[in-house]
Amino acid sequence: MSRRDLPLGRADTRKTTPVATKLLGAPEIVATMLVFRDALHVHQATLNRLNVFPVPDGDTGTNMLLTMEAVAREMAEHPADGERGGSGHMAEICGAVAHGSLMGARGNSGVILCQVLRGIATTFASLAGADGPDVAVALDAGSRSAREAVLRPAEGTILTVAACAAQAARAAVVARADLVGVLDAARNAAVEALWSTPTLLAVLAEAGVVDAGGAGLVLLYDALLNVVDGRPMPDALELPEDVAQLVSAGPVTAAAAASAGREHGGGPSPRYEVMYFLAAEDDLVPAFKDVWAGLGDSIVVVGGNGLWNCHIHTDDVGAAIEAALDTGRPREIRVTDLAEQVEEERWVREAAARRPVAPPSPADKVPVTAVVAVGTGEGIHRIFYSLGARHLVAGGQSMNPSTRDILEVIESTPAQQVVVLPNNSNIIPVARQAAELAAKQVFVVPTRGVQEGFAALLEYDPSSSGEDNARLMEEAAHRVLAGEVTRAVRATTCAAGKVAVGDFIGLSRAGIESVGKGLADATIGLLAVLLGPGHEIITLVQGEGSTAAETRRVTEWIRAVHPEVTVELHHGGQPLYPYLVSIE
């Protein structure tokens, strides 16, 4: 794909009054990082939709944004100085950019972006101000640093976009371009490289998209031109028309999942993403990379001076962590089941695309208190509606909604007081952050699952205050005994016995309570542990993977062993968990 014969995008043609900046100083670096962060926030959803490589988990925009938010936090620790809010000390600011991006890098795209920024920051750190030639050197350093950090670099990715931008910047310097001319050349080359990514990476062509990380990186060059030349940031990403139409129509990752499920070398993609910080001597890291080279792919190791941010996709989580223990000291270890994340991403995206709203009723009045609930699955949404929630946010275990997602729904409610039900432990802090930012009074009831959310809504009174509702709803949530049944994705040993990959396991809030080769066996085992004297009602919420026959086996066991207990069945349609269990 080429754009030579196409009109240039908004960032090339629409200008405001130039600010006539001839050098990039510390204030301009600060401003650029903040503008870049804000642009990623605006275009986060689109970048997520483009994400099909190396795994179609729809998180490229999110990971790049989280990385830049860490940079912004690090810069904020330095005293402001100057009209644009920089510290006035280039070394300090560049150090903040380098360290903040290293410590805050998330996912494959975030770690590569970190290295681009670190290369740029290292180049600028010793300068009072950077001109066109300095920028060309910095972009080249960032491109080379990013490529060197990736063990098996693939063309058609963010690496290609960074390299083409750096090459164009160097050529512009040779042609005696000024600072704006160098940035112009880099930005235009980056867009052209972005448009060509499907010709270099088959999975992008099959999905009909361009590289998500590369599209995000273009915004960095837009931000530089915004600060240096006063150009407005683009309202939309500059994408080929067919790609723009595709992402605007909805998620593209599901269509691409089959082809994107393999790495460019062929074969199945590893199951897990492992990330951690590694404190190790620099001369030991090459041997560490050699060990990781035999364990997986999408390997990125960045850092230096004794601290490294390490990222790998692998099937052997234990070996990936043991390699760090043999080299130094790992910390903040994060393991993500990519297969689970991809599947839940599909459900969340489809739910978000449908924008579920409660059926309108002429009798509806603006309540004193409204409820915002988080959940995934059409049936789950219907249950929330039936219990009085009128405002839903799509999200779950692997695809947590952002602060912005929750805040937008809070602000859209007509009520001036709102209760939020996060329905997942990971989402509770996000909901609390949204509550702090909201213009209205918001109360977060810390529900850890939809079962607790359902129980909380039984106490909901739209005519009562948010404070009273939150208190009663939290008490109701605490009275529920919740559990779920899913499939094991790794072998382990627990109090319930040995667990093999593919076994069904019953989980309570305390951990694994039952193991079974069959779904009904694991569900019955879970209920046998959880049920006790005084329990009166069992609610089974059926999700993807449950069948009428399995459900019948479970309900017949309950009636035979606990005839005093009433069983309620609901279709939830949730992914990953064939049964959600609630006992009251």
FIPA-178239 format. One record per residue (C-alpha): residue number from 0; x, y, z. Coordinates in nm, 3 decimals. Layout:
<NUM <X Y Z>> ...
This chain:
<0 <0.000 0.000 0.000>> <1 <0.143 0.340 -0.091>> <2 <0.026 0.691 -0.024>> <3 <0.245 0.867 -0.280>> <4 <-0.055 0.939 -0.501>> <5 <-0.290 1.014 -0.212>> <6 <-0.354 1.348 -0.041>> <7 <-0.160 1.410 0.277>> <8 <-0.341 1.380 0.610>> <9 <-0.460 1.653 0.840>> <10 <-0.129 1.687 1.017>> <11 <0.031 1.781 0.681>> <12 <-0.226 2.027 0.551>> <13 <-0.394 2.196 0.846>> <14 <-0.179 2.441 1.038>> <15 <-0.234 2.701 1.302>> <16 <-0.002 2.994 1.362>> <17 <0.349 2.848 1.395>> <18 <0.517 2.888 1.730>> <19 <0.853 2.932 1.552>> <20 <1.034 2.688 1.780>> <21 <1.387 2.639 1.646>> <22 <1.506 2.403 1.917>> <23 <1.354 2.127 2.124>> <24 <1.432 2.207 2.486>> <25 <1.313 2.050 2.808>> <26 <0.976 2.235 2.802>> <27 <0.910 2.113 2.448>> <28 <1.000 1.754 2.542>> <29 <0.753 1.766 2.832>> <30 <0.484 1.914 2.610>> <31 <0.544 1.651 2.340>> <32 <0.515 1.362 2.585>> <33 <0.189 1.499 2.727>> <34 <0.039 1.567 2.383>> <35 <0.141 1.216 2.273>> <36 <-0.018 1.067 2.585>> <37 <-0.341 1.257 2.528>> <38 <-0.351 1.148 2.163>> <39 <-0.313 0.783 2.264>> <40 <-0.601 0.834 2.504>> <41 <-0.820 0.974 2.226>> <42 <-0.732 0.698 1.977>> <43 <-0.694 0.411 2.226>> <44 <-1.004 0.223 2.108>> <45 <-0.909 0.244 1.740>> <46 <-0.556 0.120 1.809>> <47 <-0.699 -0.168 2.011>> <48 <-0.924 -0.263 1.720>> <49 <-0.626 -0.274 1.484>> <50 <-0.433 -0.510 1.712>> <51 <-0.392 -0.855 1.551>> <52 <-0.017 -0.915 1.586>> <53 <0.156 -1.085 1.757>> <54 <-0.162 -1.177 1.945>> <55 <-0.513 -1.046 1.865>> <56 <-0.579 -0.943 2.225>> <57 <-0.692 -0.588 2.151>> <58 <-0.461 -0.409 2.395>> <59 <-0.200 -0.221 2.189>> <60 <-0.360 0.120 2.241>> <61 <-0.410 0.050 2.610>> <62 <-0.052 -0.066 2.662>> <63 <0.099 0.231 2.479>> <64 <-0.123 0.469 2.677>> <65 <-0.030 0.309 3.011>> <66 <0.336 0.343 2.918>> <67 <0.295 0.714 2.845>> <68 <0.094 0.771 3.161>> <69 <0.392 0.635 3.354>> <70 <0.616 0.882 3.169>> <71 <0.381 1.168 3.259>> <72 <0.384 1.068 3.627>> <73 <0.763 1.054 3.630>> <74 <0.793 1.397 3.465>> <75 <0.545 1.543 3.713>> <76 <0.791 1.476 3.994>> <77 <1.019 1.745 3.852>> <78 <0.946 2.112 3.935>> <79 <0.768 2.296 3.655>> <80 <0.943 2.578 3.474>> <81 <0.863 2.773 3.161>> <82 <0.547 2.843 2.967>> <83 <0.498 2.482 2.857>> <84 <0.551 2.335 3.202>> <85 <0.894 2.173 3.158>> <86 <1.165 2.167 3.424>> <87 <1.415 2.356 3.209>> <88 <1.678 2.092 3.268>> <89 <1.710 1.858 2.970>> <90 <1.900 1.585 3.155>> <91 <1.635 1.565 3.428>> <92 <1.345 1.551 3.187>> <93 <1.512 1.299 2.957>> <94 <1.596 1.088 3.261>> <95 <1.229 1.098 3.363>> <96 <1.120 0.992 3.012>> <97 <1.369 0.706 3.005>> <98 <1.298 0.578 3.356>> <99 <0.922 0.633 3.345>> <100 <0.884 0.444 3.017>> <101 <1.101 0.158 3.144>> <102 <0.909 0.117 3.468>> <103 <0.566 0.170 3.313>> <104 <0.600 -0.026 2.988>> <105 <0.311 -0.268 2.933>> <106 <0.284 -0.547 2.680>> <107 <0.486 -0.601 2.365>> <108 <0.397 -0.262 2.214>> <109 <0.463 -0.070 2.535>> <110 <0.806 -0.225 2.583>> <111 <0.909 -0.145 2.224>> <112 <0.775 0.212 2.260>> <113 <0.979 0.240 2.578>> <114 <1.296 0.164 2.386>> <115 <1.212 0.418 2.115>> <116 <1.167 0.684 2.383>> <117 <1.480 0.581 2.571>> <118 <1.690 0.610 2.256>> <119 <1.552 0.959 2.192>> <120 <1.592 1.066 2.555>> <121 <1.950 0.939 2.576>> <122 <2.043 1.144 2.270>> <123 <1.883 1.465 2.399>> <124 <2.002 1.431 2.761>> <125 <2.334 1.609 2.711>> <126 <2.193 1.892 2.497>> <127 <2.055 2.228 2.600>> <128 <1.829 2.212 2.296>> <129 <1.791 1.984 1.994>> <130 <1.788 2.106 1.634>> <131 <1.706 1.917 1.314>> <132 <2.027 1.711 1.297>> <133 <1.995 1.624 1.667>> <134 <1.640 1.503 1.610>> <135 <1.753 1.285 1.322>> <136 <2.022 1.129 1.542>> <137 <1.768 1.077 1.822>> <138 <1.508 0.911 1.599>> <139 <1.777 0.683 1.460>> <140 <1.894 0.593 1.812>> <141 <1.538 0.515 1.917>> <142 <1.478 0.298 1.611>> <143 <1.801 0.104 1.657>> <144 <1.744 0.060 2.033>> <145 <1.397 -0.080 1.974>> <146 <1.514 -0.321 1.705>> <147 <1.808 -0.443 1.915>> <148 <1.576 -0.511 2.209>> <149 <1.354 -0.749 2.008>> <150 <1.509 -1.093 1.980>> <151 <1.335 -1.178 1.651>> <152 <1.231 -0.849 1.490>> <153 <0.952 -0.871 1.231>> <154 <0.904 -0.627 0.945>> <155 <0.565 -0.470 0.900>> <156 <0.550 -0.365 1.265>> <157 <0.624 -0.058 1.477>> <158 <0.994 -0.135 1.416>> <159 <0.950 -0.074 1.042>> <160 <0.766 0.254 1.100>> <161 <1.036 0.378 1.339>> <162 <1.315 0.282 1.098>> <163 <1.154 0.454 0.797>> <164 <1.091 0.771 0.998>> <165 <1.454 0.779 1.113>> <166 <1.583 0.721 0.760>> <167 <1.370 1.006 0.624>> <168 <1.488 1.237 0.902>> <169 <1.852 1.165 0.815>> <170 <1.782 1.233 0.446>> <171 <1.614 1.563 0.535>> <172 <1.924 1.670 0.727>> <173 <2.140 1.594 0.424>> <174 <1.901 1.812 0.220>> <175 <1.960 2.092 0.479>> <176 <1.605 2.093 0.616>> <177 <1.535 2.282 0.938>> <178 <1.382 2.128 1.251>> <179 <1.027 2.142 1.115>> <180 <1.141 1.998 0.783>> <181 <1.313 1.707 0.954>> <182 <1.004 1.630 1.161>> <183 <0.783 1.668 0.854>> <184 <0.991 1.418 0.662>> <185 <0.991 1.172 0.953>> <186 <0.615 1.197 1.000>> <187 <0.532 1.152 0.631>> <188 <0.768 0.855 0.600>> <189 <0.614 0.700 0.911>> <190 <0.266 0.719 0.762>> <191 <0.382 0.574 0.432>> <192 <0.558 0.291 0.617>> <193 <0.244 0.231 0.823>> <194 <0.034 0.199 0.509>> <195 <0.282 -0.053 0.368>> <196 <0.282 -0.282 0.673>> <197 <0.023 -0.525 0.526>> <198 <0.260 -0.591 0.235>> <199 <0.529 -0.698 0.481>> <200 <0.328 -0.897 0.735>> <201 <0.075 -1.148 0.602>> <202 <-0.143 -1.151 0.913>> <203 <-0.217 -0.780 0.865>> <204 <-0.315 -0.834 0.502>> <205 <-0.541 -1.124 0.597>> <206 <-0.712 -0.913 0.863>> <207 <-0.734 -0.606 0.638>> <208 <-0.556 -0.375 0.883>> <209 <-0.228 -0.190 0.934>> <210 <0.002 -0.244 1.230>> <211 <-0.148 -0.110 1.553>> <212 <0.184 -0.024 1.720>> <213 <0.301 0.159 1.410>> <214 <-0.022 0.359 1.399>> <215 <0.033 0.458 1.761>> <216 <0.392 0.564 1.695>> <217 <0.280 0.802 1.416>> <218 <0.107 1.002 1.689>> <219 <0.450 1.072 1.844>> <220 <0.561 1.252 1.527>> <221 <0.225 1.434 1.518>> <222 <0.286 1.546 1.876>> <223 <0.632 1.678 1.790>> <224 <0.492 1.884 1.503>> <225 <0.211 2.007 1.724>> <226 <0.460 2.142 1.978>> <227 <0.725 2.268 1.734>> <228 <0.506 2.402 1.454>> <229 <0.167 2.456 1.615>> <230 <-0.009 2.196 1.399>> <231 <-0.334 2.052 1.534>> <232 <-0.340 1.688 1.633>> <233 <-0.538 1.473 1.388>> <234 <-0.903 1.410 1.470>> <235 <-0.864 1.055 1.338>> <236 <-0.571 0.825 1.268>> <237 <-0.447 0.861 0.912>> <238 <-0.539 0.517 0.778>> <239 <-0.615 0.375 0.432>> <240 <-0.984 0.427 0.355>> <241 <-1.070 0.056 0.367>> <242 <-0.895 0.013 0.702>> <243 <-1.064 0.320 0.847>> <244 <-1.404 0.189 0.740>> <245 <-1.329 -0.154 0.884>> <246 <-1.228 -0.032 1.230>> <247 <-1.512 0.220 1.244>> <248 <-1.759 -0.060 1.173>> <249 <-1.650 -0.257 1.478>> <250 <-1.384 -0.495 1.610>> <251 <-1.153 -0.663 1.360>> <252 <-0.965 -0.892 1.593>> <253 <-1.216 -1.175 1.588>> <254 <-1.197 -1.203 1.210>> <255 <-0.821 -1.211 1.223>> <256 <-0.779 -1.440 1.523>> <257 <-0.735 -1.760 1.326>> <258 <-0.451 -1.625 1.117>> <259 <-0.304 -1.408 1.389>> <260 <-0.291 -1.702 1.626>> <261 <0.041 -1.805 1.475>> <262 <0.368 -1.618 1.474>> <263 <0.526 -1.512 1.147>> <264 <0.742 -1.824 1.151>> <265 <0.436 -2.051 1.140>> <266 <0.288 -2.288 1.396>> <267 <0.071 -2.221 1.701>> <268 <0.132 -1.912 1.908>> <269 <0.247 -1.953 2.272>> <270 <-0.025 -1.940 2.534>> <271 <0.112 -1.703 2.798>> <272 <0.257 -1.355 2.820>> <273 <0.517 -1.324 3.097>> <274 <0.654 -0.987 3.205>> <275 <0.874 -0.885 3.495>> <276 <1.148 -0.648 3.602>> <277 <1.486 -0.816 3.636>> <278 <1.759 -0.678 3.860>> <279 <2.075 -0.823 3.707>> <280 <2.423 -0.725 3.603>> <281 <2.429 -0.606 3.244>> <282 <2.690 -0.859 3.131>> <283 <2.463 -1.148 3.239>> <284 <2.169 -1.038 3.024>> <285 <2.294 -1.176 2.688>> <286 <2.303 -1.527 2.837>> <287 <1.956 -1.470 2.982>> <288 <1.829 -1.375 2.635>> <289 <1.982 -1.693 2.493>> <290 <1.785 -1.902 2.741>> <291 <1.464 -1.716 2.660>> <292 <1.527 -1.763 2.287>> <293 <1.451 -2.132 2.335>> <294 <1.137 -2.072 2.541>> <295 <0.911 -1.862 2.320>> <296 <0.880 -1.557 2.097>> <297 <0.778 -1.189 2.101>> <298 <1.084 -1.151 2.325>> <299 <1.173 -0.795 2.423>> <300 <1.431 -0.716 2.691>> <301 <1.500 -0.348 2.753>> <302 <1.686 -0.149 3.015>> <303 <2.039 -0.131 3.147>> <304 <2.244 -0.026 3.447>> <305 <2.121 -0.324 3.644>> <306 <1.746 -0.304 3.575>> <307 <1.565 -0.468 3.282>> <308 <1.202 -0.487 3.169>> <309 <1.148 -0.834 3.020>> <310 <0.862 -0.956 2.798>> <311 <0.802 -1.299 2.639>> <312 <0.521 -1.510 2.493>> <313 <0.574 -1.870 2.602>> <314 <0.410 -2.202 2.691>> <315 <0.651 -2.261 2.979>> <316 <0.583 -2.000 3.245>> <317 <0.797 -2.176 3.506>> <318 <1.107 -2.188 3.287>> <319 <1.062 -1.824 3.185>> <320 <1.069 -1.722 3.551>> <321 <1.346 -1.965 3.648>> <322 <1.571 -1.804 3.387>> <323 <1.544 -1.479 3.582>> <324 <1.626 -1.651 3.911>> <325 <1.941 -1.792 3.752>> <326 <2.043 -1.444 3.635>> <327 <1.933 -1.203 3.905>> <328 <1.621 -1.109 4.097>> <329 <1.283 -1.077 3.924>> <330 <1.002 -0.865 4.066>> <331 <0.650 -0.756 3.973>> <332 <0.595 -1.077 3.777>> <333 <0.283 -1.065 3.557>> <334 <0.147 -1.368 3.371>> <335 <-0.143 -1.333 3.125>> <336 <-0.326 -1.621 2.958>> <337 <-0.330 -1.490 2.601>> <338 <-0.583 -1.745 2.475>> <339 <-0.823 -1.647 2.752>> <340 <-0.762 -1.278 2.691>> <341 <-0.828 -1.312 2.318>> <342 <-1.155 -1.497 2.378>> <343 <-1.280 -1.254 2.638>> <344 <-1.167 -0.962 2.420>> <345 <-1.403 -1.091 2.151>> <346 <-1.695 -1.100 2.393>> <347 <-1.622 -0.759 2.538>> <348 <-1.576 -0.595 2.199>> <349 <-1.897 -0.744 2.063>> <350 <-2.085 -0.634 2.374>> <351 <-1.940 -0.284 2.353>> <352 <-2.031 -0.262 1.985>> <353 <-2.393 -0.341 2.071>> <354 <-2.393 -0.063 2.334>> <355 <-2.650 -0.236 2.557>> <356 <-2.911 -0.008 2.701>> <357 <-3.204 -0.099 2.918>> <358 <-3.541 -0.107 2.738>> <359 <-3.698 0.239 2.773>> <360 <-4.022 0.268 2.963>> <361 <-4.261 0.564 2.973>> <362 <-4.297 0.500 3.344>> <363 <-3.925 0.543 3.407>> <364 <-3.838 0.842 3.621>> <365 <-3.498 0.988 3.691>> <366 <-3.388 0.799 4.003>> <367 <-3.220 0.954 4.302>> <368 <-2.951 0.686 4.265>> <369 <-2.857 0.495 3.951>> <370 <-2.651 0.177 3.927>> <371 <-2.363 0.116 3.684>> <372 <-2.269 -0.252 3.658>> <373 <-1.977 -0.422 3.478>> <374 <-2.031 -0.757 3.309>> <375 <-1.993 -0.966 2.995>> <376 <-2.254 -1.179 2.818>> <377 <-2.602 -1.103 2.687>> <378 <-2.769 -1.308 2.958>> <379 <-2.566 -1.136 3.229>> <380 <-2.683 -0.802 3.092>> <381 <-3.045 -0.916 3.093>> <382 <-3.019 -1.023 3.456>> <383 <-2.872 -0.688 3.556>> <384 <-3.153 -0.511 3.371>> <385 <-3.418 -0.724 3.542>> <386 <-3.271 -0.636 3.882>> <387 <-3.282 -0.262 3.818>> <388 <-2.943 -0.170 3.670>> <389 <-2.993 0.056 3.368>> <390 <-2.632 0.136 3.281>> <391 <-2.381 -0.135 3.186>> <392 <-2.011 -0.144 3.103>> <393 <-1.872 -0.437 2.903>> <394 <-1.577 -0.599 3.079>> <395 <-1.448 -0.902 3.262>> <396 <-1.151 -1.089 3.405>> <397 <-0.905 -1.043 3.117>> <398 <-1.056 -0.742 2.941>> <399 <-1.090 -0.489 3.220>> <400 <-1.266 -0.165 3.120>> <401 <-1.064 0.153 3.151>> <402 <-1.127 0.436 3.392>> <403 <-1.258 0.634 3.097>> <404 <-1.505 0.358 2.999>> <405 <-1.660 0.357 3.345>> <406 <-1.648 0.734 3.384>> <407 <-1.831 0.791 3.055>> <408 <-2.118 0.566 3.164>> <409 <-2.131 0.731 3.508>> <410 <-2.157 1.076 3.350>> <411 <-2.422 0.955 3.104>> <412 <-2.662 0.856 3.380>> <413 <-2.938 1.110 3.456>> <414 <-2.909 1.055 3.831>> <415 <-2.683 1.276 4.040>> <416 <-2.583 0.987 4.265>> <417 <-2.442 0.661 4.128>> <418 <-2.349 0.322 4.270>> <419 <-2.090 0.126 4.071>> <420 <-2.070 -0.254 4.083>> <421 <-1.727 -0.354 3.941>> <422 <-1.799 -0.729 3.970>> <423 <-1.431 -0.819 3.948>> <424 <-1.139 -0.768 4.187>> <425 <-0.921 -0.620 3.911>> <426 <-1.185 -0.362 3.822>> <427 <-1.249 -0.235 4.176>> <428 <-0.951 0.010 4.180>> <429 <-1.039 0.129 3.828>> <430 <-1.397 0.197 3.939>> <431 <-1.271 0.389 4.242>> <432 <-1.051 0.603 4.021>> <433 <-1.348 0.679 3.795>> <434 <-1.551 0.771 4.103>> <435 <-1.287 1.025 4.210>> <436 <-1.294 1.187 3.866>> <437 <-1.671 1.202 3.830>> <438 <-1.862 1.529 3.859>> <439 <-2.137 1.359 4.060>> <440 <-2.143 1.165 4.384>> <441 <-2.032 0.805 4.320>> <442 <-2.016 0.507 4.555>> <443 <-1.825 0.190 4.465>> <444 <-1.955 -0.135 4.613>> <445 <-1.653 -0.371 4.592>> <446 <-1.825 -0.670 4.433>> <447 <-1.573 -0.932 4.317>> <448 <-1.805 -1.122 4.083>> <449 <-2.138 -1.084 3.906>> <450 <-2.293 -1.316 4.165>> <451 <-2.225 -1.054 4.432>> <452 <-2.349 -0.787 4.193>> <453 <-2.681 -0.969 4.151>> <454 <-2.720 -1.004 4.528>> <455 <-2.636 -0.637 4.582>> <456 <-2.906 -0.528 4.337>> <457 <-3.172 -0.706 4.540>> <458 <-3.125 -0.426 4.796>> <459 <-3.124 -0.146 4.539>> <460 <-3.381 0.130 4.591>> <461 <-3.369 0.397 4.317>> <462 <-3.549 0.645 4.544>> <463 <-3.291 0.620 4.824>> <464 <-2.962 0.802 4.853>> <465 <-2.642 0.663 4.708>> <466 <-2.492 0.631 5.055>> <467 <-2.784 0.422 5.186>> <468 <-2.791 0.209 4.874>> <469 <-2.417 0.144 4.885>> <470 <-2.430 0.038 5.250>> <471 <-2.719 -0.206 5.204>> <472 <-2.588 -0.338 4.874>> <473 <-2.244 -0.407 5.021>> <474 <-2.399 -0.595 5.312>> <475 <-2.602 -0.806 5.067>> <476 <-2.295 -0.880 4.856>> <477 <-2.107 -1.003 5.163>> <478 <-2.384 -1.253 5.244>> <479 <-2.336 -1.436 4.913>> <480 <-2.112 -1.740 4.880>> <481 <-1.978 -1.725 4.525>> <482 <-1.796 -1.971 4.303>> <483 <-1.729 -2.051 3.940>> <484 <-1.627 -2.341 3.724>> <485 <-1.371 -2.314 3.445>> <486 <-1.102 -2.519 3.271>> <487 <-0.745 -2.540 3.395>> <488 <-0.489 -2.386 3.162>> <489 <-0.187 -2.522 3.348>> <490 <-0.104 -2.830 3.553>> <491 <-0.076 -2.787 3.928>> <492 <-0.132 -2.958 4.260>> <493 <-0.371 -2.825 4.522>> <494 <-0.565 -2.940 4.825>> <495 <-0.838 -3.072 4.594>> <496 <-0.586 -3.298 4.414>> <497 <-0.374 -3.295 4.100>> <498 <-0.490 -3.071 3.817>> <499 <-0.405 -3.147 3.454>> <500 <-0.435 -2.902 3.166>> <501 <-0.795 -2.919 3.040>> <502 <-0.946 -3.042 3.367>> <503 <-1.251 -2.861 3.499>> <504 <-1.193 -2.685 3.831>> <505 <-1.436 -2.538 4.080>> <506 <-1.320 -2.212 4.237>> <507 <-1.432 -2.026 4.546>> <508 <-1.290 -1.699 4.670>> <509 <-1.042 -1.912 4.869>> <510 <-0.903 -2.098 4.566>> <511 <-0.951 -2.434 4.391>> <512 <-1.212 -2.643 4.570>> <513 <-1.276 -2.925 4.321>> <514 <-1.123 -3.097 4.017>> <515 <-1.303 -3.309 3.759>> <516 <-1.255 -3.448 3.411>> <517 <-1.615 -3.353 3.340>> <518 <-1.793 -3.020 3.388>> <519 <-2.072 -3.163 3.603>> <520 <-1.825 -3.348 3.826>> <521 <-1.628 -3.033 3.902>> <522 <-1.948 -2.831 3.959>> <523 <-2.094 -3.092 4.197>> <524 <-1.761 -3.109 4.380>> <525 <-1.761 -2.732 4.425>> <526 <-2.118 -2.731 4.558>> <527 <-2.038 -3.016 4.797>> <528 <-1.768 -2.799 4.953>> <529 <-1.963 -2.473 4.961>> <530 <-2.308 -2.589 5.070>> <531 <-2.374 -2.592 5.442>> <532 <-2.649 -2.572 5.701>> <533 <-2.878 -2.273 5.657>> <534 <-2.826 -2.237 5.284>> <535 <-3.157 -2.202 5.105>> <536 <-3.099 -2.091 4.744>> <537 <-2.848 -2.191 4.478>> <538 <-2.832 -1.983 4.163>> <539 <-2.657 -2.135 3.862>> <540 <-2.571 -1.892 3.584>> <541 <-2.500 -2.091 3.269>> <542 <-2.224 -1.968 3.040>> <543 <-2.048 -2.076 2.723>> <544 <-1.955 -2.445 2.747>> <545 <-2.246 -2.557 2.963>> <546 <-2.508 -2.795 2.821>> <547 <-2.858 -2.900 2.919>> <548 <-2.731 -3.248 3.004>> <549 <-2.454 -3.121 3.233>> <550 <-2.695 -2.880 3.402>> <551 <-2.945 -3.160 3.459>> <552 <-2.679 -3.375 3.627>> <553 <-2.597 -3.090 3.863>> <554 <-2.958 -3.005 3.951>> <555 <-3.047 -3.373 4.006>> <556 <-2.757 -3.407 4.248>> <557 <-2.873 -3.100 4.439>> <558 <-3.229 -3.231 4.465>> <559 <-3.107 -3.572 4.579>> <560 <-2.850 -3.457 4.835>> <561 <-2.995 -3.120 4.939>> <562 <-3.371 -3.140 4.882>> <563 <-3.424 -2.844 5.114>> <564 <-3.236 -2.610 4.875>> <565 <-3.410 -2.423 4.593>> <566 <-3.229 -2.412 4.258>> <567 <-3.260 -2.115 4.022>> <568 <-3.121 -2.135 3.668>> <569 <-3.028 -1.838 3.451>> <570 <-2.864 -1.812 3.110>> <571 <-2.571 -1.571 3.138>> <572 <-2.382 -1.642 2.818>> <573 <-2.054 -1.541 2.986>> <574 <-1.726 -1.661 2.829>> <575 <-1.468 -1.882 3.003>> <576 <-1.692 -1.987 3.294>> <577 <-1.955 -2.252 3.206>> <578 <-2.113 -2.201 3.549>> <579 <-2.122 -1.916 3.796>> <580 <-2.251 -2.026 4.135>> <581 <-2.423 -1.816 4.398>> <582 <-2.536 -1.960 4.732>> <583 <-2.756 -1.774 4.981>> 
